[in-house]
Amino acid sequence: MDNDLSSVHTAIEIADMRSTIDDIQKILQTIPFNEDAARQKIYEINAKHPDNKMIWNLLHANVPSGVSIQQASKENLYQDLQWKEFYLEAKILGKSVDEMRKEWQNR
């Protein structure tokens, strides 16, 4: 019975991640770019998936990250949302950090 519950939980998590990806795509496609919506979505994703920041830092160990979400430029916000979309898609597919690194570098 526990396996059934964990499968349902995973299905719910996947559905939530897919919904978040849809939200990200809507924000990225909106013209003009809505910085407030982007910031709000970034805060939400960072709270739900704090590991996305850890993996980003692993992949970019040589790049100093010191810009707060509040102070980020449109370009930084856009790039952060692109990363989060990529990260959530990779997480749904169960990709390893090494697989993520290779794919992210080849984009």
N, CA, C and O of each residue as an XYZ file, in Angstrom:
428
protein
N       0.823     -1.192      0.000
C       0.000      0.000      0.000
C       0.869      1.260      0.000
O       0.513      2.256     -0.629
N       2.003      1.221      0.700
C       2.886      2.393      0.711
C       3.382      2.729     -0.691
O       3.507      3.900     -1.051
N       3.666      1.681     -1.487
C       4.128      1.926     -2.850
C       3.081      2.661     -3.663
O       3.410      3.543     -4.457
N       1.827      2.302     -3.470
C       0.756      2.969     -4.204
C       0.698      4.447     -3.835
O       0.523      5.303     -4.702
N       0.845      4.741     -2.548
C       0.784      6.132     -2.105
C       1.967      6.926     -2.646
O       1.806      8.074     -3.060
N       3.156      6.319     -2.646
C       4.321      7.051     -3.153
C       4.187      7.280     -4.660
O       4.637      8.310     -5.162
N       3.581      6.345     -5.388
C       3.373      6.529     -6.817
C       2.414      7.678     -7.078
O       2.627      8.485     -7.983
N       1.352      7.746     -6.277
C       0.394      8.837     -6.414
C       1.076     10.153     -6.089
O       0.874     11.153     -6.779
N       1.884     10.152     -5.038
C       2.602     11.368     -4.658
C       3.531     11.816     -5.779
O       3.605     13.005     -6.087
N       4.232     10.878     -6.383
C       5.130     11.202     -7.487
C       4.341     11.761     -8.671
O       4.770     12.722     -9.309
N       3.197     11.161     -8.959
C       2.363     11.655    -10.056
C       1.901     13.082     -9.770
O       1.859     13.917    -10.674
N       1.559     13.356     -8.531
C       1.135     14.709     -8.144
C       2.310     15.672     -8.281
O       2.144     16.784     -8.783
N       3.488     15.255     -7.842
C       4.678     16.105     -7.976
C       4.982     16.406     -9.439
O       5.287     17.542     -9.802
N       4.895     15.375    -10.269
C       5.173     15.560    -11.697
C       4.162     16.516    -12.319
O       4.526     17.395    -13.101
N       2.898     16.341    -11.971
C       1.865     17.246    -12.490
C       2.137     18.679    -12.042
O       1.950     19.618    -12.816
N       2.575     18.851    -10.803
C       2.888     20.183    -10.289
C       4.087     20.780    -11.033
O       4.081     21.963    -11.375
N       5.101     19.968    -11.277
C       6.272     20.464    -12.011
C       5.900     20.834    -13.444
O       6.374     21.844    -13.965
N       5.059     20.030    -14.083
C       4.615     20.350    -15.449
C       3.815     21.663    -15.468
O       3.954     22.466    -16.390
N       2.994     21.867    -14.460
C       2.223     23.113    -14.353
C       3.172     24.300    -14.168
O       2.960     25.364    -14.749
N       4.209     24.115    -13.364
C       5.204     25.168    -13.154
C       5.944     25.465    -14.452
O       6.200     26.629    -14.761
N       6.291     24.432    -15.218
C       6.942     24.629    -16.521
C       6.034     25.430    -17.443
O       6.498     26.332    -18.141
N       4.746     25.108    -17.452
C       3.782     25.874    -18.263
C       3.764     27.343    -17.838
O       3.744     28.241    -18.680
N       3.770     27.576    -16.526
C       3.789     28.953    -16.004
C       5.049     29.692    -16.467
O       4.981     30.850    -16.880
N       6.195     29.013    -16.394
C       7.462     29.611    -16.818
C       7.382     29.988    -18.297
O       7.765     31.094    -18.681
N       6.885     29.071    -19.122
C       6.801     29.336    -20.557
C       5.903     30.533    -20.846
O       6.210     31.340    -21.724
N       4.807     30.655    -20.121
C       3.916     31.806    -20.306
C       4.631     33.108    -19.959
O       4.504     34.103    -20.672
N       5.380     33.093    -18.865
C       6.113     34.298    -18.455
C       7.180     34.644    -19.494
O       7.340     35.811    -19.853
N       7.911     33.632    -19.980
C       8.979     33.870    -20.962
C       8.436     34.378    -22.288
O       9.130     35.099    -23.005
N       7.200     34.010    -22.623
C       6.619     34.404    -23.912
C       5.857     35.723    -23.859
O       5.474     36.259    -24.899
N       5.635     36.248    -22.662
C       4.864     37.477    -22.519
C       5.703     38.679    -22.940
O       6.843     38.841    -22.505
N       5.124     39.512    -23.788
C       5.779     40.747    -24.227
C       4.868     41.904    -23.847
O       3.701     41.902    -24.239
N       5.349     42.886    -23.104
C       6.704     42.970    -22.566
C       6.904     41.995    -21.406
O       5.947     41.577    -20.754
N       8.155     41.648    -21.169
C       8.526     40.711    -20.106
C       8.086     41.287    -18.769
O       8.395     42.435    -18.449
N       7.363     40.489    -17.988
C       6.831     40.931    -16.703
C       7.806     40.532    -15.589
O       7.813     39.389    -15.131
N       8.626     41.495    -15.165
C       9.644     41.222    -14.153
C       9.037     40.792    -12.824
O       9.585     39.919    -12.151
N       7.917     41.389    -12.437
C       7.288     41.028    -11.161
C       6.814     39.578    -11.178
O       7.017     38.843    -10.211
N       6.184     39.166    -12.276
C       5.728     37.772    -12.399
C       6.925     36.830    -12.393
O       6.867     35.756    -11.794
N       8.005     37.223    -13.053
C       9.221     36.403    -13.091
C       9.794     36.241    -11.685
O      10.117     35.130    -11.266
N       9.919     37.345    -10.965
C      10.457     37.276     -9.598
C       9.590     36.393     -8.706
O      10.102     35.565     -7.953
N       8.287     36.575     -8.794
C       7.374     35.790     -7.970
C       7.531     34.294     -8.271
O       7.575     33.479     -7.350
N       7.616     33.933     -9.554
C       7.759     32.524     -9.940
C       9.108     31.985     -9.480
O       9.188     30.838     -9.041
N      10.172     32.785     -9.570
C      11.499     32.353     -9.121
C      11.487     32.083     -7.625
O      12.006     31.061     -7.177
N      10.895     32.993     -6.842
C      10.789     32.771     -5.396
C      10.034     31.478     -5.100
O      10.446     30.690     -4.249
N       8.927     31.268     -5.808
C       8.097     30.077     -5.602
C       8.880     28.797     -5.909
O       8.847     27.841     -5.134
N       9.576     28.787     -7.035
C      10.342     27.602     -7.427
C      11.488     27.359     -6.451
O      11.740     26.216     -6.069
N      12.178     28.409     -6.048
C      13.285     28.244     -5.099
C      12.791     27.675     -3.771
O      13.504     26.905     -3.126
N      11.579     28.045     -3.358
C      11.022     27.522     -2.107
C      10.630     26.043     -2.260
O      10.863     25.239     -1.357
N      10.039     25.695     -3.402
C       9.589     24.312     -3.630
C      10.728     23.375     -4.007
O      10.704     22.192     -3.667
N      11.726     23.905     -4.709
C      12.819     23.083     -5.252
C      14.170     23.738     -4.948
O      14.871     24.172     -5.861
N      14.533     23.807     -3.654
C      15.799     24.479     -3.312
C      17.024     23.818     -3.957
O      18.066     24.454     -4.114
N      16.892     22.544     -4.327
C      18.003     21.852     -4.965
C      18.361     22.439     -6.325
O      19.474     22.228     -6.806
N      17.433     23.179     -6.965
C      17.762     23.789     -8.256
C      18.904     24.787     -8.101
O      19.753     24.903     -8.985
N      18.929     25.505     -6.981
C      20.010     26.477     -6.742
C      21.329     25.770     -6.463
O      22.385     26.213     -6.913
N      21.265     24.665     -5.716
C      22.492     23.917     -5.410
C      23.104     23.347     -6.694
O      24.316     23.418     -6.895
N      22.261     22.783     -7.554
C      22.766     22.207     -8.804
C      23.313     23.308     -9.709
O      24.357     23.131    -10.337
N      22.612     24.451     -9.781
C      23.116     25.584    -10.567
C      24.514     25.973    -10.080
O      25.418     26.197    -10.885
N      24.684     26.050     -8.752
C      25.982     26.430     -8.185
C      27.052     25.382     -8.486
O      28.212     25.728     -8.708
N      26.671     24.111     -8.493
C      27.624     23.059     -8.867
C      28.062     23.197    -10.321
O      29.240     23.040    -10.639
N      27.117     23.487    -11.191
C      27.419     23.602    -12.617
C      28.192     24.875    -12.944
O      28.866     24.952    -13.971
N      28.092     25.869    -12.071
C      28.735     27.158    -12.318
C      29.633     27.551    -11.143
O      29.589     28.684    -10.664
N      30.443     26.601    -10.692
C      31.284     26.811     -9.510
C      32.250     27.984     -9.672
O      32.614     28.622     -8.684
N      32.666     28.275    -10.898
C      33.643     29.341    -11.130
C      33.004     30.702    -11.377
O      33.706     31.692    -11.580
N      31.685     30.753    -11.361
C      30.987     32.007    -11.631
C      30.423     32.549    -10.326
O      29.578     31.906     -9.703
N      30.882     33.725     -9.905
C      30.345     34.276     -8.662
C      28.868     34.651     -8.825
O      28.474     35.258     -9.821
N      28.074     34.281     -7.839
C      26.646     34.631     -7.892
C      26.337     35.516     -6.697
O      26.320     35.054     -5.556
N      26.094     36.791     -6.968
C      25.852     37.693     -5.869
C      24.664     38.608     -6.084
O      24.397     39.473     -5.249
N      23.947     38.440     -7.183
C      22.822     39.311     -7.482
C      21.566     38.724     -6.848
O      21.230     37.559     -7.061
N      20.882     39.552     -6.067
C      19.636     39.086     -5.456
C      18.539     39.056     -6.519
O      18.640     39.718     -7.552
N      17.505     38.289     -6.251
C      16.382     38.207     -7.187
C      15.768     39.591     -7.354
O      15.381     39.974     -8.458
N      15.679     40.334     -6.264
C      15.073     41.664     -6.305
C      15.876     42.630     -7.177
O      15.305     43.514     -7.816
N      17.196     42.461     -7.201
C      18.067     43.369     -7.952
C      18.416     42.857     -9.352
O      19.088     43.547    -10.118
N      17.964     41.659     -9.678
C      18.323     41.045    -10.961
C      17.745     41.835    -12.136
O      16.643     42.380    -12.067
N      18.523     41.875    -13.209
C      18.072     42.534    -14.435
C      17.060     41.648    -15.147
O      16.880     40.485    -14.787
N      16.402     42.203    -16.158
C      15.465     41.414    -16.970
C      16.175     40.195    -17.550
O      15.630     39.091    -17.547
N      17.395     40.400    -18.048
C      18.156     39.317    -18.657
C      18.458     38.223    -17.640
O      18.341     37.038    -17.953
N      18.849     38.613    -16.411
C      19.129     37.634    -15.361
C      17.877     36.847    -14.996
O      17.929     35.629    -14.825
N      16.755     37.547    -14.878
C      15.494     36.881    -14.540
C      15.102     35.894    -15.643
O      14.690     34.767    -15.369
N      15.238     36.337    -16.881
C      14.896     35.498    -18.034
C      15.760     34.235    -18.036
O      15.255     33.127    -18.216
N      17.071     34.416    -17.833
C      17.995     33.287    -17.815
C      17.696     32.343    -16.656
O      17.784     31.123    -16.802
N      17.343     32.911    -15.503
C      17.032     32.083    -14.337
C      15.790     31.237    -14.607
O      15.750     30.059    -14.251
N      14.786     31.831    -15.230
C      13.585     31.066    -15.566
C      13.890     29.975    -16.604
O      13.342     28.875    -16.528
N      14.762     30.281    -17.570
C      15.160     29.262    -18.549
C      15.838     28.090    -17.844
O      15.580     26.929    -18.163
N      16.713     28.406    -16.878
C      17.376     27.349    -16.110
C      16.343     26.523    -15.352
O      16.389     25.293    -15.381
N      15.423     27.183    -14.681
C      14.442     26.464    -13.877
C      13.555     25.573    -14.737
O      13.188     24.475    -14.320
N      13.209     26.037    -15.929
C      12.438     25.208    -16.862
C      13.249     23.964    -17.237
O      12.734     22.846    -17.203
N      14.511     24.168    -17.591
C      15.404     23.055    -17.940
C      15.540     22.090    -16.765
O      15.433     20.875    -16.931
N      15.777     22.646    -15.574
C      15.969     21.842    -14.367
C      14.731     20.985    -14.064
O      14.855     19.791    -13.789
N      13.549     21.588    -14.112
C      12.325     20.839    -13.807
C      12.071     19.737    -14.835
O      11.638     18.642    -14.476
N      12.336     20.021    -16.109
C      12.180     18.990    -17.142
C      13.147     17.833    -16.884
O      12.774     16.668    -17.017
N      14.381     18.153    -16.520
C      15.385     17.125    -16.225
C      14.986     16.335    -14.976
O      15.171     15.119    -14.922
N      14.445     17.020    -13.986
C      14.030     16.359    -12.752
C      12.884     15.378    -13.025
O      12.875     14.272    -12.485
N      11.932     15.774    -13.852
C      10.821     14.892    -14.221
C      11.360     13.621    -14.884
O      10.862     12.521    -14.643
N      12.385     13.794    -15.721
C      12.964     12.660    -16.456
C      13.975     11.865    -15.624
O      14.490     10.845    -16.083
N      14.258     12.328    -14.408
C      15.173     11.617    -13.520
C      16.624     11.691    -13.949
O      17.387     10.750    -13.728
N      17.014     12.804    -14.562
C      18.395     12.949    -15.042
C      19.349     13.223    -13.888
O      18.991     13.857    -12.895
N      20.562     12.733    -14.045
C      21.607     12.967    -13.058
C      22.180     14.379    -13.240
O      21.950     15.029    -14.260
N      22.917     14.828    -12.246
C      23.568     16.141    -12.338
C      24.546     16.153    -13.507
O      24.672     17.160    -14.205
N      25.235     15.040    -13.720
C      26.186     14.955    -14.829
C      25.466     15.084    -16.170
O      25.941     15.779    -17.068
N      24.329     14.420    -16.305
C      23.542     14.542    -17.540
C      23.062     15.977    -17.729
O      23.088     16.511    -18.837
N      22.621     16.594    -16.628
C      22.164     17.997    -16.709
C      23.291     18.889    -17.168
O      23.096     19.744    -18.033
N      24.490     18.700    -16.590
C      25.625     19.544    -16.957
C      25.928     19.437    -18.435
O      26.109     20.454    -19.106
N      25.987     18.213    -18.956
C      26.304     18.013    -20.373
C      25.254     18.672    -21.266
O      25.596     19.361    -22.227
N      23.992     18.460    -20.950
C      22.923     19.037    -21.777
C      22.891     20.558    -21.678
O      22.680     21.239    -22.681
N      23.099     21.096    -20.474
C      23.063     22.553    -20.291
C      24.194     23.204    -21.053
O      24.005     24.263    -21.651
N      25.378     22.587    -21.045
C      26.532     23.142    -21.758
C      26.337     23.096    -23.269
O      26.897     23.919    -23.994
N      25.551     22.145    -23.744
C      25.328     21.990    -25.184
C      24.154     22.810    -25.702
O      23.790     22.681    -26.871
N      23.562     23.636    -24.879
C      22.420     24.459    -25.307
C      22.894     25.652    -26.095
O      22.080     26.461    -26.540
